[in-house]
C-alpha cells in the first residue's frame, strides 16, 4: 500500500525568503510561514492559535519566490513533509520537520486592486491569475 504525504497551507510569511545556492548553482529558499486558526471557546470568546511552519523551495521555484515574496506575503503552498536530522556541535541529535513545496500561489492583492497574484508551479514561472480552490473542513475530505 502507498502512503500519502501531502500538505496544503495558506498563510503569511514570517520573514523574507532566505536564498542560498548549493554546489552546481542549485537554488534553495527557506522561510517561515504562519497559519492561524480562529475558533470560539465554550464561553463564546474568540481564540486564535498560530502555527509556524518552515517551507523549503528548490531551484527555479526558489528563485521566483525569493524575487516576488516578502515578509507578510499571503501564499497558498502545496508540498510534502520532510524530516531531517543532524548532530549539533555538542553531539546532540537534532530534528527538523519542513514542508518541501512544489506548488505556490501568491494570494496578495495586486496594486491594481484585483485579487490574487500569480501561480508558480515547479519552475514554470508565473501563469497569471488562478482561482483558489475551496477548502472544506471535515474528515470526509481526507484521501484515506
Backbone bond lengths (Angstrom), bond angles and torsions (degrees), N, CA, C in turn:
res aa  C-N    CA-C-N  psi(-1)  N-CA   C-N-CA  omega(-1)  CA-C   N-CA-C  phi
1 X - - - 1.449 - - 1.521 108.96 -
2 X 1.309 117.64 138.09 1.464 123.28 177.48 1.515 109.94 -88.56
3 X 1.298 116.02 146.71 1.456 121.35 174.94 1.522 110.37 -94.94
4 X 1.310 115.07 166.81 1.464 121.47 177.24 1.520 107.75 -117.92
5 X 1.301 116.83 126.19 1.458 122.53 176.80 1.520 106.66 -127.43
6 X 1.322 116.31 87.33 1.465 121.52 -176.62 1.518 108.57 -135.16
7 X 1.322 115.82 132.58 1.460 122.52 -179.79 1.515 108.18 -125.10
8 X 1.335 116.95 135.48 1.464 122.74 174.13 1.523 106.80 -127.37
9 X 1.326 116.18 123.95 1.463 121.92 -179.22 1.522 110.02 -131.59
10 X 1.323 116.03 144.07 1.455 122.57 168.13 1.516 105.54 -125.94
11 X 1.327 116.24 121.86 1.452 119.43 -177.93 1.515 111.80 -167.03
12 X 1.328 113.94 -173.31 1.465 122.04 -178.14 1.516 110.34 -111.80
13 X 1.344 115.14 140.10 1.453 120.00 176.55 1.519 110.35 -65.72
14 X 1.317 116.33 135.15 1.456 121.46 177.63 1.517 112.33 -85.62
15 X 1.340 116.53 -15.94 1.466 121.46 177.89 1.515 108.05 -160.26
16 X 1.306 116.18 164.66 1.460 120.51 174.92 1.528 109.06 -61.49
17 X 1.336 117.94 147.65 1.465 119.48 177.25 1.529 111.10 -59.00
18 X 1.323 115.25 138.85 1.461 122.73 176.01 1.525 106.88 -95.88
19 X 1.321 116.59 110.08 1.463 122.01 -174.39 1.515 110.52 -100.55
20 X 1.336 115.41 133.31 1.460 121.75 175.38 1.518 108.18 -135.27
21 X 1.313 115.71 157.02 1.454 120.61 175.96 1.522 108.43 -119.87
22 X 1.322 115.29 125.83 1.456 121.61 179.92 1.518 109.62 -90.73
23 X 1.321 115.74 177.80 1.460 121.05 178.75 1.525 109.73 -53.90
24 X 1.302 116.90 137.27 1.455 121.31 -176.92 1.519 112.34 85.68
25 X 1.346 116.29 12.43 1.465 122.58 178.80 1.538 112.66 60.54
26 X 1.343 116.12 35.73 1.459 121.72 178.29 1.528 108.35 -88.40
27 X 1.334 115.71 119.38 1.456 120.96 -177.94 1.516 112.12 -82.09
28 X 1.333 115.48 141.22 1.460 122.29 173.93 1.525 107.98 -139.43
29 X 1.324 115.96 128.26 1.467 121.51 178.64 1.522 108.50 -116.58
30 X 1.321 115.74 141.48 1.459 121.35 179.85 1.521 108.20 -133.00
31 X 1.329 116.47 139.07 1.457 120.96 176.06 1.514 110.01 -154.50
32 X 1.328 115.45 160.13 1.461 120.94 175.50 1.523 108.59 -91.53
33 X 1.331 115.29 144.30 1.458 121.99 -179.58 1.527 108.34 -129.10
34 X 1.324 116.06 128.55 1.466 121.46 179.20 1.520 109.94 -100.55
35 X 1.326 116.28 129.19 1.457 122.16 171.08 1.524 106.92 -116.95
36 X 1.323 116.70 136.22 1.466 120.42 -176.61 1.520 109.60 -123.71
37 X 1.317 114.73 129.51 1.461 122.29 176.08 1.520 107.54 -108.93
38 X 1.314 116.83 130.76 1.463 121.87 179.60 1.527 108.69 -118.77
39 X 1.322 115.42 134.50 1.463 120.47 178.89 1.525 108.77 -150.26
40 X 1.324 115.37 167.77 1.466 120.82 176.79 1.517 109.27 -100.19
41 X 1.339 115.26 135.81 1.463 118.44 175.47 1.533 109.26 -81.63
42 X 1.321 117.10 -175.09 1.469 121.52 -176.13 1.522 113.20 -60.66
43 X 1.320 116.35 -29.30 1.464 119.81 -179.23 1.535 111.96 -86.86
44 X 1.328 117.86 -2.00 1.455 121.32 179.60 1.521 113.92 92.04
45 X 1.333 117.04 0.85 1.459 121.36 179.31 1.540 109.64 -76.01
46 X 1.357 115.66 134.45 1.464 120.21 177.68 1.522 110.09 -73.10
47 X 1.317 116.03 129.20 1.460 122.82 178.61 1.525 107.72 -119.00
48 X 1.323 117.71 132.17 1.468 122.85 175.51 1.516 108.91 -114.73
49 X 1.307 115.64 132.26 1.459 121.11 176.32 1.522 108.17 -123.41
50 X 1.317 116.54 124.12 1.457 121.98 179.71 1.519 109.92 -105.98
51 X 1.309 115.48 131.86 1.461 122.87 174.06 1.519 107.77 -110.20
52 X 1.324 116.47 141.43 1.459 121.43 177.89 1.521 109.28 -109.16
53 X 1.317 116.23 134.21 1.457 123.13 -178.11 1.526 108.35 -125.10
54 X 1.314 116.46 145.76 1.462 121.18 173.08 1.520 107.82 -99.46
55 X 1.338 116.02 122.98 1.465 122.29 -178.67 1.520 108.15 -109.48
56 X 1.330 115.49 135.35 1.458 122.45 178.04 1.525 108.26 -121.92
57 X 1.330 116.41 128.96 1.463 122.50 178.16 1.523 108.41 -122.72
58 X 1.321 116.08 145.23 1.462 121.34 -175.25 1.523 112.45 -117.20
59 X 1.310 114.72 155.29 1.467 126.73 170.67 1.527 113.11 53.18
60 X 1.308 117.97 -131.05 1.464 122.00 -175.92 1.518 112.49 -61.65
61 X 1.319 117.29 -35.65 1.459 120.55 177.28 1.526 110.24 -63.07
62 X 1.323 117.03 -39.60 1.466 121.34 177.50 1.525 110.76 -63.62
63 X 1.321 116.82 -43.13 1.462 120.59 -178.56 1.530 111.31 -65.99
64 X 1.321 117.30 -40.88 1.459 120.23 178.09 1.527 111.88 -66.75
65 X 1.334 116.13 -41.70 1.462 119.52 178.48 1.525 110.31 -63.47
66 X 1.317 116.78 -41.01 1.460 120.47 179.38 1.520 110.63 -63.34
67 X 1.314 116.66 -34.21 1.462 121.21 -178.75 1.531 112.22 -75.49
68 X 1.339 118.08 -39.28 1.459 121.52 -170.80 1.525 115.38 -105.25
69 X 1.319 119.19 -19.34 1.468 120.94 -176.30 1.512 111.38 -100.41
70 X 1.327 115.34 151.51 1.452 121.01 177.54 1.525 108.35 -150.34
71 X 1.312 116.01 171.73 1.456 121.07 179.45 1.534 109.58 -52.07
72 X 1.334 116.60 129.73 1.453 122.15 179.44 1.513 114.55 94.51
73 X 1.342 118.47 -15.06 1.466 120.94 179.59 1.525 110.62 -56.74
74 X 1.339 115.36 138.58 1.462 121.60 176.82 1.524 107.83 -94.47
75 X 1.339 116.46 124.98 1.456 120.77 -176.17 1.524 111.75 -136.68
76 X 1.320 114.13 154.05 1.459 124.15 169.79 1.519 105.44 -106.80
77 X 1.327 116.94 125.38 1.463 122.28 -177.76 1.522 108.77 -122.91
78 X 1.319 116.51 133.96 1.460 122.39 168.37 1.515 106.60 -118.13
79 X 1.313 115.83 141.75 1.451 119.12 178.37 1.511 111.09 -175.96
80 X 1.341 115.09 -153.10 1.457 121.38 -179.11 1.519 109.40 -138.59
81 X 1.317 115.92 153.52 1.461 120.81 176.84 1.516 109.58 -79.17
82 X 1.319 115.77 139.09 1.462 122.24 176.79 1.523 107.49 -138.03
83 X 1.317 116.32 125.26 1.460 121.20 177.29 1.518 108.24 -108.19
84 X 1.307 115.61 132.32 1.465 119.97 177.17 1.519 108.73 -126.68
85 X 1.315 115.33 159.18 1.458 120.14 -179.85 1.524 109.89 -136.42
86 X 1.316 115.66 156.08 1.458 122.69 179.15 1.524 107.75 -159.58
87 X 1.314 115.49 169.12 1.462 121.10 174.45 1.518 108.55 -105.93
88 X 1.339 115.43 134.03 1.460 118.95 177.52 1.528 109.67 -78.60
89 X 1.317 116.68 -178.35 1.463 120.63 -175.24 1.517 112.96 -63.87
90 X 1.343 117.83 -19.88 1.464 121.76 178.54 1.523 112.34 -94.96
91 X 1.330 117.45 5.10 1.453 121.34 178.59 1.525 114.42 84.55
92 X 1.340 117.95 8.84 1.464 121.12 178.49 1.523 109.36 -83.17
93 X 1.336 115.97 136.89 1.462 119.70 178.71 1.517 109.32 -77.89
94 X 1.337 116.06 129.85 1.460 123.38 -179.90 1.526 108.94 -118.75
95 X 1.329 115.02 151.45 1.461 121.51 179.52 1.519 109.47 -130.96
96 X 1.325 116.37 148.72 1.460 121.90 173.72 1.528 107.88 -142.15
97 X 1.323 115.88 133.27 1.459 121.18 174.06 1.520 107.64 -108.68
98 X 1.328 115.71 125.89 1.462 121.88 -175.39 1.522 109.71 -127.88
99 X 1.314 115.54 159.92 1.453 121.85 172.52 1.520 106.63 -100.00
100 X 1.319 116.65 116.80 1.456 121.54 175.38 1.528 105.56 -90.50
101 X 1.319 115.95 107.50 1.457 121.27 -174.28 1.510 112.70 -82.63
102 X 1.343 115.56 140.00 1.465 119.55 173.88 1.524 111.58 -127.59
103 X 1.330 117.27 2.49 1.449 121.59 175.86 1.524 107.76 -150.25
104 X 1.309 116.63 134.17 1.458 121.32 -177.34 1.519 109.04 -141.01
105 X 1.331 116.24 131.54 1.461 121.07 174.17 1.519 107.87 -123.33
106 X 1.316 116.17 124.38 1.465 120.83 178.12 1.523 108.25 -80.18
107 X 1.317 117.40 125.96 1.459 122.16 -174.52 1.524 113.88 -107.30
108 X 1.316 117.88 -2.20 1.465 120.07 179.03 1.518 110.47 -61.52
109 X 1.338 115.99 147.21 1.459 120.04 173.65 1.521 107.73 -70.74
110 X 1.323 114.80 140.24 1.468 119.16 178.87 1.516 109.43 -81.62
111 X 1.304 115.86 166.75 1.460 121.61 -179.13 1.526 112.76 -61.64
112 X 1.355 117.82 -25.71 1.459 120.04 -179.30 1.530 112.40 -80.89
113 X 1.340 116.37 2.44 1.455 120.98 175.68 1.513 114.47 90.73
114 X 1.323 118.52 -6.69 1.461 119.35 179.00 1.517 110.01 -80.83
115 X 1.319 116.27 156.93 1.456 122.06 -178.26 1.520 109.51 -82.09
116 X 1.300 115.66 146.25 1.454 120.60 172.21 1.508 112.57 88.40
117 X 1.294 113.46 154.82 1.448 120.36 177.42 1.503 107.79 -110.80
118 X 1.280 115.98 -105.77 1.449 120.71 179.81 1.502 110.36 -138.92
119 X 1.292 114.41 165.23 1.448 122.06 -179.42 1.511 107.69 -102.96
120 X 1.310 116.58 127.65 1.453 120.98 176.62 1.515 106.55 -119.20
121 X 1.330 116.80 122.14 1.452 122.11 -178.23 1.512 107.50 -130.26
122 X 1.315 116.63 112.47 1.449 119.19 -177.60 1.503 110.68 60.69
123 X 1.320 117.78 -129.33 1.461 120.52 -179.14 1.523 111.76 -109.33
124 X 1.338 116.78 15.97 1.456 119.15 -176.69 1.514 113.40 -72.70
125 X 1.324 118.20 -25.36 1.458 119.66 177.50 1.504 112.85 98.44
126 X 1.318 116.00 -161.63 1.454 121.65 -175.88 1.517 110.26 -82.52
127 X 1.339 116.06 129.36 1.457 120.97 -177.83 1.513 112.69 -110.68
128 X 1.315 120.21 5.27 1.456 121.50 -177.41 1.508 111.27 93.51
129 X 1.330 115.74 -165.63 1.456 120.64 -176.55 1.523 111.48 -72.11
130 X 1.325 115.72 131.76 1.449 123.09 177.07 1.520 106.94 -125.65
131 X 1.333 118.93 126.11 1.459 119.05 178.56 1.516 110.43 -65.51
132 X 1.319 115.98 142.78 1.456 121.56 -179.60 1.519 108.50 -81.33
133 X 1.341 117.91 128.71 1.456 119.30 179.62 1.525 110.29 -67.17
134 X 1.346 117.13 145.73 1.457 118.76 178.34 1.518 110.35 -66.32
135 X 1.317 115.72 145.22 1.452 121.26 177.50 1.512 107.18 -109.92
136 X 1.309 115.18 117.83 1.451 120.65 -178.27 1.520 108.69 -107.95
137 X 1.325 116.08 138.94 1.447 121.18 178.34 1.513 109.83 -83.11
138 X 1.315 114.58 162.99 1.451 119.76 172.87 1.504 113.07 114.67
139 X 1.342 116.12 145.50 1.462 120.61 -177.49 1.524 113.48 -68.82
140 X 1.337 118.43 -16.41 1.463 119.76 179.29 1.524 112.04 -66.97
141 X 1.345 117.83 -14.17 1.469 121.45 178.85 1.516 111.81 -85.88
142 X 1.327 118.32 -10.15 1.454 120.81 -178.47 1.530 110.46 -71.91
143 X 1.354 118.09 140.33 1.457 120.67 -175.45 1.523 113.85 -80.37
144 X 1.315 119.28 13.27 1.474 120.85 -179.17 1.493 111.22 -138.90
